[in-house]
Amino acid sequence: MELIFIPLSFITFILFGYDKLQAKNDGWRVPEKTLLLLGVFGGAIGGLVGMKIFHHKTRKNYFWIVYGVAVILQIAFVFYRRY
């Protein structure tokens, strides 16, 4: 079950980079709701890494809050399932 976090984190990371590129080029954007839901449902680590690397959505406090809480819960879930 916890292996789903790996592909979801990768997808979320890629979408942060894509959305940043589109923001610079005035192209089609990934909805914030999509980025937030991907983080909540398993892609939080990839999302946080994407925020830092691409410098994207870093001024939006609710992204930091949602992703921070999601990372803690996802890590706790993995440890709970393991032990």
C-alpha positions in Angstrom: 0.0 0.0 0.0 2.7 2.5 1.0 4.5 1.9 -2.4 1.8 4.1 -3.9 3.6 7.1 -2.4 6.5 6.7 -4.7 4.7 7.1 -8.1 2.4 9.8 -6.6 5.3 11.8 -5.3 7.0 11.5 -8.7 3.9 12.7 -10.5 3.4 15.5 -8.1 7.0 16.6 -8.5 6.7 16.6 -12.3 3.5 18.5 -12.2 5.0 21.2 -10.0 7.8 21.6 -12.6 5.3 21.6 -15.5 3.0 24.2 -13.8 6.0 26.5 -13.1 7.1 26.3 -16.7 3.5 27.0 -17.8 3.3 29.9 -15.4 6.4 31.4 -17.0 5.1 30.9 -20.5 1.5 31.9 -19.9 0.3 28.4 -20.8 -2.3 26.0 -19.5 -1.8 25.6 -15.7 -2.4 22.7 -13.4 -5.3 23.6 -11.0 -4.2 24.3 -7.5 -6.9 21.8 -6.3 -5.2 19.1 -8.3 -1.8 19.8 -6.8 -3.2 19.9 -3.3 -5.2 16.7 -3.7 -2.2 14.8 -5.1 -0.2 15.9 -2.1 -3.0 14.8 0.3 -3.4 11.4 -1.3 0.2 10.4 -1.4 2.4 12.8 -3.2 3.3 15.2 -0.4 7.1 14.4 -0.4 7.4 15.0 -4.1 5.3 18.1 -3.8 7.5 19.6 -1.1 10.6 18.8 -3.1 9.0 20.3 -6.2 8.1 23.5 -4.3 11.7 23.9 -3.2 13.4 23.0 -6.5 11.1 24.9 -8.8 10.4 27.7 -6.4 6.7 27.3 -7.1 3.8 28.0 -4.8 6.2 28.8 -2.0 4.4 32.0 -1.1 1.1 30.3 -0.6 1.0 29.4 3.1 -1.8 26.9 2.6 0.4 24.8 0.4 3.1 24.6 3.1 0.4 23.7 5.7 -1.3 21.1 3.6 1.9 19.5 2.4 3.6 19.6 5.8 0.7 17.9 7.5 0.4 15.4 4.6 4.1 14.5 4.8 3.8 13.9 8.6 0.7 11.7 8.1 2.2 9.7 5.2 5.4 9.0 7.1 3.5 8.0 10.2 1.3 5.7 8.0 4.4 4.0 6.6 5.9 3.5 10.1 2.6 2.3 11.5 2.3 -0.3 8.7 5.9 -1.5 9.2 5.9 -1.8 13.0 
